[in-house]
Amino acid sequence: MVEAPDPAIVRLQKRVAELTKQLETAVKDLESFSYSVSHDLRAPLRAIDNFSSILHKEYADKLDPEGRRLIAVVRRNAARMGMLIKDILAFAHAGDRELILADIDLEALSRDVLEELTPSFAGRRVSVQMHELPHIRADTAGMRKVLFNLLANAIKFTRPRELAQIEIRATVTGNESICSVADNGVGFEPEYGHRLFGIFQRLHDAAEFEGSGVGLGIVKRIIDKHGGRVWAEGSPGVGATFYFSLPGANT
């Protein structure tokens, strides 16, 4: 004799399904909104940038120092807005594409990303130590973005250090790989660590450290799509370590 399902459990399952559908719809709407707004902003921003450039090139000698300063302010902010739009689009796209899982040599990929980032720390003393890194099973394009954002952050926030020290580690357990990027940079207050992976969340003054606060949000979206998790540890003036995990450990 088959027992009838518990009505309470049936109601709970139905409610969970409804909430899941609502959440999926909300996420899709947010992605569509971000994408549309970003595209709609590009045309007027391009006009502002173009006309301010003409003013700067052809009429600068007719303006007093204050006029030239104001044009420079407009151009700087137009460039900043352009970067922000670019980052919003990158965030919107981060969860769009389907994952193409492949065997990835994490060490080789990390070295490739570091080579791409080398111009950003030219003239600085930067030491990057890679401990033995495993092969992982993940989406190659997504993992490149994850490593790029984490390493770019480490390079940026170690700028005040005479010698920047960055370490890349990975450990493999029975059911997941845990990777980390650590640095000896400015760090952050531990109680605010949960905010780091939210879009536009910044714990440092934009005048001191450039950026829009989107990079770690992109990291989270990519790792979430892999079924993994992200977290961070840090202390002010000591440094920070950013972690991500991937399910299905693969050596």
C-alpha positions in Angstrom: 0.0 0.0 0.0 1.4 3.4 -1.1 1.1 6.1 1.6 -0.4 9.4 0.5 2.1 12.2 0.5 2.2 14.5 3.5 0.1 17.6 2.5 2.5 19.8 4.4 5.5 18.5 2.4 3.5 18.9 -0.8 2.7 22.5 0.0 6.3 23.2 0.9 7.6 21.7 -2.3 5.1 23.7 -4.3 6.1 26.9 -2.5 9.8 26.2 -3.1 9.1 25.6 -6.8 7.2 28.9 -7.0 9.9 30.9 -5.2 12.6 29.3 -7.5 10.7 30.3 -10.6 10.2 33.9 -9.2 13.9 34.1 -8.5 14.9 32.9 -11.9 12.6 35.4 -13.5 14.0 38.2 -11.3 17.5 37.3 -12.3 16.7 37.3 -16.0 14.9 40.6 -15.7 17.9 42.2 -13.9 20.3 40.9 -16.5 18.0 42.3 -19.3 17.7 45.6 -17.5 21.5 45.9 -17.0 22.2 45.0 -20.6 19.6 47.5 -22.0 20.6 50.4 -19.7 24.3 49.9 -20.5 23.6 49.9 -24.3 21.3 52.9 -24.0 23.9 54.9 -22.1 26.6 54.3 -24.7 25.3 56.7 -27.4 25.0 59.9 -25.2 28.2 59.1 -23.4 30.0 58.8 -26.8 28.6 62.2 -27.7 29.8 63.8 -24.5 33.3 62.3 -25.0 33.5 63.3 -28.6 32.3 66.9 -28.1 34.5 67.5 -25.1 37.5 66.1 -27.1 36.7 68.7 -29.8 36.6 71.5 -27.2 39.8 70.4 -25.7 41.7 70.1 -29.1 40.3 73.1 -31.0 39.2 75.6 -28.3 41.6 75.1 -25.4 43.6 78.3 -26.3 40.4 80.3 -26.1 39.5 79.1 -22.6 41.0 80.3 -19.3 42.6 77.8 -16.9 39.3 77.1 -15.1 37.6 76.3 -18.4 40.3 73.9 -19.4 40.1 72.3 -16.0 36.4 71.8 -16.3 36.7 70.1 -19.7 39.4 67.8 -18.2 36.9 66.9 -15.4 34.2 66.1 -18.0 36.6 63.9 -20.0 37.8 62.0 -16.9 34.3 61.3 -15.8 33.2 60.2 -19.3 36.0 57.8 -19.4 35.1 56.5 -15.9 31.4 56.1 -17.0 32.6 54.2 -20.1 34.5 51.8 -18.0 31.6 51.3 -15.7 29.3 50.5 -18.6 31.8 48.0 -19.9 31.9 46.3 -16.5 28.1 46.2 -16.2 28.0 44.5 -19.6 30.7 42.0 -18.5 28.7 41.3 -15.3 25.5 40.7 -17.3 27.3 38.4 -19.7 29.1 36.4 -17.0 26.1 34.1 -16.4 24.8 34.0 -20.0 26.9 31.5 -21.8 26.7 27.8 -21.2 29.7 26.2 -19.5 32.0 24.1 -21.7 33.8 21.9 -19.2 37.3 20.8 -20.0 40.4 19.6 -18.2 42.4 22.7 -17.3 46.1 22.9 -16.3 45.5 25.6 -13.5 49.2 26.4 -13.3 49.6 27.0 -17.1 46.4 29.1 -17.1 47.6 31.2 -14.2 51.0 31.8 -15.9 49.2 32.9 -19.0 46.9 35.3 -17.1 49.9 36.7 -15.3 51.7 37.4 -18.5 48.7 39.3 -19.7 48.7 41.4 -16.6 52.5 42.1 -16.6 52.1 45.6 -18.1 49.9 46.6 -15.2 52.8 46.3 -12.7 55.7 47.4 -14.9 58.4 49.1 -12.7 57.2 47.5 -9.5 58.7 44.8 -7.4 56.1 42.0 -7.6 56.8 38.4 -6.4 54.3 35.8 -7.5 54.6 32.3 -6.0 52.7 29.4 -7.5 52.5 26.4 -5.3 51.9 23.1 -7.1 48.6 23.6 -8.8 46.3 20.7 -10.0 44.3 20.1 -13.1 40.7 21.1 -12.7 37.5 20.5 -14.7 35.9 23.8 -15.5 35.0 26.2 -18.2 38.2 27.6 -19.6 37.0 31.0 -20.6 35.2 31.4 -17.2 38.3 30.4 -15.2 40.4 32.8 -17.2 38.1 35.6 -16.1 38.1 34.4 -12.5 41.9 34.3 -12.3 42.3 37.6 -14.2 40.0 39.4 -11.7 41.6 37.9 -8.6 45.2 38.5 -9.8 44.4 42.0 -11.0 42.9 42.8 -7.6 46.0 41.4 -5.8 48.3 43.5 -8.0 46.2 46.6 -7.5 45.9 46.4 -3.7 49.6 45.7 -3.1 50.6 48.9 -4.9 51.6 50.6 -1.6 54.0 47.8 -0.8 57.7 48.1 -1.6 57.6 44.3 -2.5 54.2 42.9 -3.5 53.9 39.3 -2.6 51.2 37.2 -4.2 50.6 33.4 -3.7 48.4 31.1 -5.7 47.5 27.8 -4.0 45.1 25.0 -4.6 44.1 21.9 -2.6 42.1 18.9 -3.7 39.7 17.1 -1.4 37.5 14.1 -2.2 34.7 16.2 -3.8 36.1 19.6 -4.6 39.1 21.7 -5.5 39.7 24.8 -3.4 41.9 27.5 -5.0 43.2 30.8 -3.4 45.0 34.0 -4.3 46.7 35.7 -1.4 48.5 39.0 -1.2 50.2 41.3 1.3 48.3 44.3 0.3 46.1 46.8 2.2 43.5 44.1 3.3 40.1 44.8 4.6 38.0 44.8 7.8 36.9 41.1 8.3 33.3 42.1 9.2 32.9 43.6 5.8 34.2 40.6 3.8 30.7 39.5 2.9 30.2 42.7 0.8 33.2 42.1 -1.4 31.5 39.8 -3.9 28.5 42.1 -4.4 28.3 44.3 -7.5 29.5 47.9 -7.0 30.6 47.1 -3.4 33.9 48.9 -2.6 35.8 49.0 0.7 38.4 51.4 -0.4 38.3 54.9 -1.8 38.0 55.0 -5.6 40.5 57.9 -5.6 43.1 55.6 -4.1 42.3 52.4 -5.9 40.6 52.6 -9.3 37.9 50.3 -10.4 34.1 50.0 -10.4 33.6 47.2 -7.9 32.3 44.7 -10.5 35.2 42.3 -10.8 34.6 40.2 -7.7 30.9 40.1 -8.6 31.8 38.5 -12.0 34.0 36.0 -10.1 31.0 35.0 -7.9 28.7 34.6 -10.9 31.1 32.4 -12.7 31.8 30.2 -9.7 28.1 30.0 -8.8 27.4 28.8 -12.3 30.0 26.0 -11.7 28.2 25.0 -8.5 31.1 26.3 -6.4 31.4 28.9 -3.7 33.5 32.0 -3.0 34.8 33.7 0.2 37.5 35.9 1.4 39.7 36.5 4.5 41.7 39.6 5.3 43.0 42.1 7.8 43.7 45.8 7.4 47.3 46.5 6.5 48.1 42.8 6.4 46.6 41.5 3.2 43.8 39.4 1.8 43.1 35.9 0.6 40.3 35.2 -1.9 39.1 31.6 -2.2 36.9 29.7 -4.7 35.9 26.1 -4.8 34.8 23.9 -7.7 32.9 20.7 -7.2 34.1 17.4 -8.6 37.8 17.4 -7.7 40.0 16.4 -10.6 43.7 15.7 -10.3 
